[in-house]
Amino acid sequence: MTGSQLSLAVRPLHLGLGARAVPQPEFGGGMEWYGAYEARNAVDGAEGRLVSQHHFTADWDMWEMHPQGDEVVICIAGQMVLHQERAGGGVDTFTLEPGDYAINSPSVWHTADIASEATAIFITAGKGTQHRPR
């Protein structure tokens, strides 16, 4: 596959055991896609990583957390404000601009605010991801 077929914004990438890079089906935009992703790549367990790109024009409407490993968030355009909820209470806030990144540690709930618009690349240990309303 070449060209736009391999755009992270359209077809996320799975990094698996044995240093494999596996293009995934076109992103459908719903939670069902993530469930199917986890089933397709279950053999890689907690060591598998989803690499995806998303464009945002509004604040996230939920919190999420990944219990199996770190998630790296790389801002590539615009600006986003990432909020991480500490285990003992309180929230740490980071403003990410193009080229900046943050790490969401395992089991840290996180969300983001978008003032205008932002695009980010995510490298996610997705197994067991959980969501809750904001």
Number of C-alpha atoms within 10 A of each C-alpha: 6 6 6 10 13 15 15 19 19 18 19 22 21 22 20 19 15 7 8 10 14 13 18 19 14 15 15 11 9 8 9 9 14 17 14 12 19 18 11 12 19 14 12 16 15 16 16 24 24 24 23 21 20 14 15 18 14 14 15 16 11 13 18 18 25 22 19 19 22 19 23 18 20 20 24 18 17 18 21 25 16 20 20 21 18 13 10 6 7 10 13 11 14 14 16 21 18 15 10 15 18 15 15 21 17 15 18 20 22 23 19 20 19 18 14 12 15 22 21 25 20 22 20 24 24 25 24 13 18 13 13 10 8 10
